Amino acid sequence: MTVLNEQTLNDILQYLEKSINSLVLDGLDNLEINGGEEMKNFLENQFDIRLENLLISKNSSIHHLESGMKNLVIQKKQEIISKISKQLNN
């Protein structure tokens, strides 16, 4: 497995943010998901799945990230989900 540098991880996280935002804009009307907690869980799962797929494409995994990078991922995930939740509630 490859150890990622911080710039590569930041690039992945930026791509993920765009991907999740596109999912919200393009596809949520077609999904049979109620708002609130169900929506949040769906978006968190999509974030996790897409993150792992992107890391695998870089020959890495969430399990191989340093703890500081894992913390960055957690913070970014919370930031993205929070921002989307606020947008959907307005």
TAJO-V331033 format. One record per residue. SS is DSSP state (hx for helix, st for strand, lp for the rest). PHI is phi in radians with two decimals (* if undefined). NEAR is the number of other ideal C-beta (glycine too) atoms within 10 Angstrom. Layout:
<<SS | PHI | NEAR> <SS | PHI | NEAR>>
This chain:
<<lp | * | 11> <lp | -1.59 | 11> <lp | -1.55 | 11> <lp | -1.46 | 20> <lp | -1.58 | 10> <hx | -1.13 | 11> <hx | -1.13 | 8> <hx | -1.09 | 16> <hx | -1.11 | 23> <hx | -1.08 | 14> <hx | -1.08 | 14> <hx | -1.09 | 20> <hx | -1.15 | 21> <hx | -1.13 | 11> <hx | -1.08 | 13> <hx | -1.07 | 20> <hx | -1.06 | 17> <hx | -1.10 | 11> <hx | -1.11 | 16> <hx | -1.19 | 21> <hx | -1.10 | 14> <hx | -1.12 | 10> <hx | -1.03 | 17> <hx | -1.12 | 18> <hx | -1.22 | 11> <hx | -1.65 | 9> <hx | -2.11 | 10> <hx | -1.19 | 15> <hx | -1.14 | 8> <hx | -1.49 | 7> <lp | -1.59 | 11> <lp | -1.61 | 5> <lp | -2.15 | 14> <lp | -1.33 | 9> <lp | -1.20 | 11> <lp | 1.19 | 11> <hx | -1.13 | 8> <hx | -1.10 | 12> <hx | -1.14 | 18> <hx | -1.04 | 16> <hx | -1.09 | 12> <hx | -1.06 | 15> <hx | -1.16 | 21> <hx | -1.11 | 15> <hx | -1.13 | 10> <hx | -1.09 | 16> <hx | -1.03 | 22> <hx | -1.08 | 14> <hx | -1.12 | 10> <hx | -1.16 | 16> <hx | -1.05 | 22> <hx | -1.08 | 14> <hx | -1.09 | 9> <hx | -1.16 | 18> <hx | -1.15 | 22> <hx | -1.08 | 12> <hx | -1.13 | 9> <lp | -1.70 | 14> <lp | 1.06 | 11> <lp | -2.43 | 19> <lp | -2.80 | 14> <hx | -1.03 | 13> <hx | -1.25 | 9> <hx | -1.78 | 14> <lp | -1.40 | 17> <lp | -1.18 | 12> <hx | -1.05 | 7> <hx | -1.10 | 10> <hx | -1.25 | 19> <hx | -1.08 | 14> <hx | -1.09 | 11> <hx | -1.07 | 16> <hx | -1.09 | 20> <hx | -1.07 | 10> <hx | -1.11 | 11> <hx | -1.15 | 19> <hx | -1.05 | 19> <hx | -1.09 | 12> <hx | -1.09 | 12> <hx | -1.12 | 21> <hx | -1.12 | 17> <hx | -1.11 | 11> <hx | -1.09 | 14> <hx | -1.17 | 20> <hx | -1.04 | 15> <hx | -1.13 | 9> <hx | -1.13 | 11> <hx | -1.25 | 14> <hx | -1.43 | 8> <lp | -1.60 | 5>>
